Structures are given as C-alpha cells and as structure tokens.
C-alpha cells in the first residue's frame, strides 16, 4: 500500500457543517524486524596484529554495552509486540477514514501491538497481494476488510497453511468459515431492512418511486443493503424501484449517478436511497443544481447509510430524512478477539457490532432516534 496520509476527504459544503472534524491519520508500515546478528569466524592474524585486534574487541564490547543500556531504557521490546496486518479497503469515504483511525488508535505500540495497515485503494488484486505479504512477513494475526466478497479461498488457505489466524472485519466474504478464524462487523442486510421499515412507516399508504445509488459492485455492504431494502420493498405493491446504479461509495460517484438519474427520471421520483453518506452528498449537489428539493421540507425523501458525523449533521439540518448507521468503531472488538486467541481462551466465531438509525427533527419513529444537538455531540465519529 502507499504511505500517503489518510485524511477525511472534503465533504459537501464543509464550511456549513457544525463541529466538523478532520481525522489526521498516517498509513505506514510499522513492522519491527530484528536485525541479523553478525556471524563470527576465527582469524589467523600474525602476533604483531593482536594488539590492534584486542583494542577493536574492547571498543566493540563498549559499543555493545552502550547499545544494551539504551535498549533497556525502552518501554517495549520489538519482539514483545504482537504483529497485526490489516488489509484495509481504502479511503473512499469518511466512514473508512474513521475506521482506519480507530485501528491505529487501538492497535498502538503502547497497547503492545505493531500494526501494519495497508490502504488497498479499492483494488482487489492489491488487497490479495497485501495479505500474501503479511503471510510472508509471518504476522501474528491478519485482519481483512474485504473489498470484494468473492475470491478469497486460495489466499485464506495460504494463511491457514502458514498457521496465521485470520479475522474478517466490517464486510462479509463468500467462503467457508473453516478458512478464517473469526468475523467482526455489522449486519448490512438488517441495515437495508431498517431503511425499508422506516420508509414504510414514514410514507404510510403513499406511493414510492425510488432511485437507488448503490455502493461498490461486489462489496458485501452494497449487496446486503440492497437485499435488505428489497425484502421490504417487495411487500409494497405501490413501491417501484425505477433504477439502481453503483456510485462506488464516493461523493463523485453519487453526484454522477444522480445527474444521470435526473436526466432520465426528472419529475418521476420521490425517494432517493444512497448506500453511504458520501454518495448522499454527491446526490444532494446534483439535486441542488437541478433545483430539486429534498429532505424534510422537500419533494424527495432522502435516505442514507453510515451515520458519519457530517451525515448526521445534515440529518439534524433536515436535509437527510433518515441515516442508518454502520458503526466503524470495530477495532476494540477485534482486539478483544485477538486477546482471547493469545491467551488460548474460547472466542466468538461471529461478533456483531451494534448499529442504530437516526431521523431528522420532527420525525418520530419506532425504528430510529430523532436527531438533536446532544445526540450529535455524543457521537464517537
């Protein structure tokens, strides 16, 4: 992976956002490798050189003693750190930036870990290569947030053959659970169901003509949210999904897809669903440019996913009607699993990270929390 700083990429109209924040993170390898000790051999120098050799030996011993004292002052030895390789999806969204920061905070050297985090930049081949590099480095543990849900069998078998435990995080994969040791993440199908149930509650008997901006093609988060929402949509004869296209979980992608939708379906839709907040910001820009109103007082009901700080600010402002959370604060749970593995204790094969949903002020729902300033101030990301 590259060594660029991961940062919260600029989101829509950041100057308008209250209490905005930037998570400055560094994406670099911190693998500690022990240098090889120098080999020794017997010398057959003449007697006249022995004095020089003896002096060199004395200097070498003094240097070694100084180095030893210096190392004794260090709080943690490199060999004592648990090495963890994290193959991260990329930096495509504010959610991903928060997730990266969370891993860097939790898996610190002060906590006894050496984290090698690779930003795979949404490149599936690069992610597979990152995992193979972790295997070659003989990392103690490997954590994978999979870009694609398919194609993992071979590399997981390689990790298993090397005796390295693997934890799948955030997203899901299409592979036998015998090939990995644990999974930690959110239930994205339930997130889609929550969005659908909220929309049914909000609209009542009204018709819904829906446009969907999906996440990255092949990502389990996109597949799960689509499946969950479609389950609920299938129960309503007066709901019609006019179109569904990938915005690749980015603001630029959301804007591009929404601009295309407006050209094809202007005046025909009253619901827009974006499968993450960054796509929603792009869709809002496109609708603003076209003079289409949205949110609590608008003609279009806007649903988003992730519930990042900026997304919830727009929900508080009434621009986003409903924002369904996908919690990025997962590293502590992963660390807990690793600690149990280290201690030889039993651990959960599957751990769900809790999610919730949020709605704009003035909306009451059995499926979501109504946004307030206090709710926003209490958020961890």
MOJO-V432491 format. One record per residue. N is the residue number from 1. RES is the residue in one letter. D_LAST is the distance of its C-alpha to the last C-alpha in whole Angstrom. Layout:
N|RES|D_LAST  N|RES|D_LAST
This chain:
1|X|25  2|X|25  3|X|23  4|X|22  5|X|18  6|X|15  7|X|14  8|X|11  9|X|14  10|X|16  11|X|15  12|X|17  13|X|18  14|X|16  15|X|18  16|X|18  17|X|14  18|X|14  19|X|11  20|X|10  21|X|9  22|X|10  23|X|9  24|X|13  25|X|14  26|X|17  27|X|19  28|X|22  29|X|24  30|X|25  31|X|28  32|X|30  33|X|34  34|X|37  35|X|39  36|X|43  37|X|45  38|X|49  39|X|52  40|X|55  41|X|58  42|X|62  43|X|63  44|X|67  45|X|67  46|X|71  47|X|72  48|X|71  49|X|68  50|X|67  51|X|66  52|X|64  53|X|62  54|X|62  55|X|60  56|X|58  57|X|57  58|X|57  59|X|54  60|X|52  61|X|52  62|X|51  63|X|48  64|X|47  65|X|47  66|X|45  67|X|43  68|X|43  69|X|42  70|X|39  71|X|38  72|X|38  73|X|36  74|X|33  75|X|31  76|X|30  77|X|32  78|X|31  79|X|33  80|X|31  81|X|28  82|X|27  83|X|26  84|X|23  85|X|23  86|X|20  87|X|21  88|X|18  89|X|18  90|X|18  91|X|15  92|X|16  93|X|13  94|X|9  95|X|8  96|X|11  97|X|10  98|X|7  99|X|9  100|X|12  101|X|10  102|X|9  103|X|13  104|X|14  105|X|13  106|X|15  107|X|18  108|X|19  109|X|23  110|X|22  111|X|21  112|X|24  113|X|23  114|X|24  115|X|21  116|X|23  117|X|20  118|X|21  119|X|20  120|X|22  121|X|22  122|X|22  123|X|26  124|X|27  125|X|30  126|X|28  127|X|26  128|X|29  129|X|30  130|X|27  131|X|28  132|X|31  133|X|31  134|X|29  135|X|32  136|X|34  137|X|32  138|X|33  139|X|29  140|X|29  141|X|26  142|X|25  143|X|21  144|X|21  145|X|19  146|X|22  147|X|22  148|X|25  149|X|26  150|X|30  151|X|32  152|X|30  153|X|34  154|X|35  155|X|33  156|X|32  157|X|35  158|X|35  159|X|33  160|X|34  161|X|38  162|X|36  163|X|35  164|X|31  165|X|29  166|X|27  167|X|23  168|X|22  169|X|18  170|X|16  171|X|19  172|X|23  173|X|26  174|X|29  175|X|31  176|X|33  177|X|31  178|X|34  179|X|32  180|X|29  181|X|28  182|X|25  183|X|22  184|X|19  185|X|17  186|X|16  187|X|19  188|X|19  189|X|22  190|X|21  191|X|18  192|X|21  193|X|24  194|X|21  195|X|21  196|X|25  197|X|25  198|X|23  199|X|25  200|X|29  201|X|28  202|X|27  203|X|30  204|X|33  205|X|36  206|X|35  207|X|35  208|X|32  209|X|33  210|X|29  211|X|28  212|X|26  213|X|24  214|X|23  215|X|21  216|X|22  217|X|26  218|X|26  219|X|23  220|X|22  221|X|19  222|X|21  223|X|24  224|X|23  225|X|21  226|X|25  227|X|27  228|X|25  229|X|25  230|X|29  231|X|30  232|X|29  233|X|31  234|X|34  235|X|34  236|X|35  237|X|38  238|X|37  239|X|34  240|X|34  241|X|32  242|X|34  243|X|32  244|X|29  245|X|28  246|X|25  247|X|23  248|X|22  249|X|18  250|X|18  251|X|19  252|X|22  253|X|23  254|X|22  255|X|24  256|X|27  257|X|27  258|X|27  259|X|30  260|X|32  261|X|31  262|X|32  263|X|35  264|X|36  265|X|35  266|X|35  267|X|36  268|X|36  269|X|32  270|X|30  271|X|27  272|X|25  273|X|22  274|X|20  275|X|18  276|X|15  277|X|13  278|X|15  279|X|18  280|X|18  281|X|17  282|X|21  283|X|22  284|X|22  285|X|23  286|X|26  287|X|27  288|X|27  289|X|29  290|X|32  291|X|32  292|X|30  293|X|28  294|X|25  295|X|23  296|X|24  297|X|27  298|X|28  299|X|30  300|X|27  301|X|25  302|X|22  303|X|19  304|X|16  305|X|14  306|X|11  307|X|9  308|X|6  309|X|6  310|X|9  311|X|11  312|X|10  313|X|12  314|X|15  315|X|15  316|X|15  317|X|18  318|X|20  319|X|20  320|X|18  321|X|20  322|X|18  323|X|14  324|X|14  325|X|11  326|X|11  327|X|9  328|X|8  329|X|8  330|X|12  331|X|13  332|X|14  333|X|16  334|X|18  335|X|19  336|X|21  337|X|23  338|X|24  339|X|25  340|X|27  341|X|28  342|X|29  343|X|31  344|X|33  345|X|31  346|X|31  347|X|27  348|X|26  349|X|27  350|X|24  351|X|21  352|X|19  353|X|15  354|X|15  355|X|13  356|X|14  357|X|15  358|X|14  359|X|17  360|X|18  361|X|20  362|X|24  363|X|23  364|X|24  365|X|23  366|X|24  367|X|21  368|X|18  369|X|17  370|X|18  371|X|15  372|X|16  373|X|14  374|X|14  375|X|12  376|X|9  377|X|10  378|X|9  379|X|6  380|X|4  381|X|0
